[in-house]
Amino acid sequence: MASAAVQHLERRVAGRHPDLPASTAGSLRLDLRDGGQTEHWYLTIEHQDVRVTRSAEDAELVVRADREVFDRMAEGRLHPAAALLRNDLTVQGNLRLLLTLRRLFPGPSGARDPRAAGCGGGGR
C-alpha cells in the first residue's frame, strides 16, 4: 500500500495551484527515507503550475525526512516549519521554497485561513 505522502504527490500536487503567488518559481526535491532506501520526488514550480517527477536531480531546495514525517504532512497533521524546528526534517538550499511546500500539502481538517478571520466573519 502506498503511503499518504506518495499518494498525495501522485494525485494532488501536480497541476495548477492558484493559491501559490504568481511570482513563486523554483525546484524542490523531496527525499523520503524508508529504512535503508530513499525515494526522490522532484517538483518544479513556475507560474502557479507544479510538475512532479521522480528524480534525484539537484534542486534549489532539498528536503529530507523519514517517510512517516512526509505522511504526517500529507495528512495535515504536521506543518513543514514545525517539522524543521523539531529536527524531523532537514533542508538544504533556498528556505523560501519551504513555505511553498506548505501550500502544496493540506492543512489540518477544519482549519481556516487566518486572513478570513479579519474579514468580518466572526467578529463581536
C-alpha positions as CSV (number, residue, x, y, z in Angstrom):
1,M,0.0,0.0,0.0
2,A,1.3,3.4,-0.9
3,S,2.0,5.9,1.8
4,A,-0.1,9.1,2.3
5,A,2.8,11.2,1.0
6,V,3.2,9.2,-2.1
7,Q,-0.5,9.2,-2.9
8,H,-0.6,12.9,-2.3
9,L,2.4,13.6,-4.5
10,E,1.0,11.4,-7.3
11,R,-2.6,12.7,-7.2
12,R,-2.8,16.2,-5.8
13,V,0.4,18.1,-6.1
14,A,0.9,18.2,-9.9
15,G,-1.1,20.8,-11.8
16,R,-2.2,24.3,-11.3
17,H,-2.3,25.9,-7.8
18,P,-3.9,29.3,-8.0
19,D,-3.2,29.8,-4.3
20,L,0.5,30.0,-5.0
21,P,1.9,33.5,-5.5
22,A,2.3,34.1,-9.2
23,S,6.0,35.0,-8.6
24,T,6.8,31.7,-7.0
25,A,9.3,29.7,-9.1
26,G,11.9,27.1,-8.2
27,S,12.7,23.4,-7.8
28,L,12.3,21.2,-4.8
29,R,13.5,17.7,-4.2
30,L,11.8,15.7,-1.5
31,D,13.9,12.7,-0.2
32,L,11.6,10.3,1.5
33,R,13.7,7.8,3.6
34,D,12.2,4.5,4.4
35,G,14.6,2.1,6.2
36,G,17.8,1.9,4.1
37,Q,16.2,3.3,0.9
38,T,15.4,6.8,-0.3
39,E,12.7,7.8,-2.7
40,H,13.3,11.0,-4.6
41,W,10.4,13.3,-5.8
42,Y,11.3,16.4,-7.9
43,L,8.9,19.4,-8.0
44,T,9.2,22.2,-10.5
45,I,7.1,25.3,-9.8
46,E,6.5,28.1,-12.3
47,H,3.6,30.4,-12.9
48,Q,1.4,28.6,-10.3
49,D,2.0,25.3,-12.1
50,V,3.7,22.4,-10.4
51,R,5.3,19.5,-12.2
52,V,6.1,16.3,-10.3
53,T,8.6,13.7,-11.4
54,R,10.7,11.0,-9.8
55,S,14.3,12.3,-9.9
56,A,17.4,12.7,-7.7
57,E,18.5,15.7,-9.7
58,D,19.9,18.7,-7.9
59,A,17.2,21.3,-6.8
60,E,17.1,24.7,-5.3
61,L,15.7,23.2,-2.1
62,V,16.3,19.7,-0.9
63,V,14.0,18.4,1.9
64,R,15.0,15.2,3.6
65,A,12.9,13.2,6.2
66,D,11.5,9.8,7.0
67,R,8.5,8.8,5.0
68,E,6.4,8.9,8.2
69,V,7.2,12.7,8.5
70,F,6.0,13.3,4.9
71,D,2.9,11.1,5.6
72,R,2.0,13.3,8.5
73,M,2.4,16.4,6.4
74,A,0.3,14.9,3.6
75,E,-2.4,14.1,6.2
76,G,-2.4,17.7,7.5
77,R,-1.1,16.6,10.9
78,L,2.3,18.3,10.7
79,H,3.5,21.7,9.3
80,P,6.8,21.7,7.5
81,A,8.2,24.6,9.6
82,A,7.3,22.7,12.8
83,A,9.0,19.6,11.5
84,L,12.1,21.6,10.7
85,L,12.1,23.2,14.2
86,R,11.7,19.7,15.8
87,N,14.6,18.4,13.6
88,D,12.2,15.9,12.0
89,L,13.3,17.1,8.6
90,T,16.4,18.7,7.2
91,V,16.6,21.3,4.4
92,Q,19.4,22.5,2.2
93,G,19.1,25.4,-0.2
94,N,16.5,28.1,-0.7
95,L,14.4,28.2,2.5
96,R,11.8,30.5,0.9
97,L,10.6,27.4,-1.0
98,L,9.9,25.6,2.2
99,L,6.9,27.8,2.8
100,T,5.7,27.0,-0.7
101,L,5.8,23.3,0.2
102,R,3.2,24.1,3.0
103,R,0.8,25.3,0.3
104,L,1.1,22.1,-1.6
105,F,0.2,19.9,1.4
106,P,-3.2,20.1,3.2
107,G,-3.7,21.8,6.5
108,P,-5.4,20.2,9.4
109,S,-9.1,19.3,8.9
110,G,-11.4,22.1,10.0
111,A,-8.6,24.7,9.7
112,R,-9.5,28.2,8.3
113,D,-7.3,30.7,6.5
114,P,-6.3,33.2,9.2
115,R,-6.8,36.0,6.7
116,A,-10.6,35.2,6.6
117,A,-10.9,35.8,10.3
118,G,-10.1,39.5,9.7
119,C,-12.9,39.9,7.1
120,G,-15.8,40.2,9.4
121,G,-16.6,36.5,9.5
122,G,-16.7,36.1,13.3
123,G,-16.5,39.5,14.9
124,R,-18.2,40.6,18.0
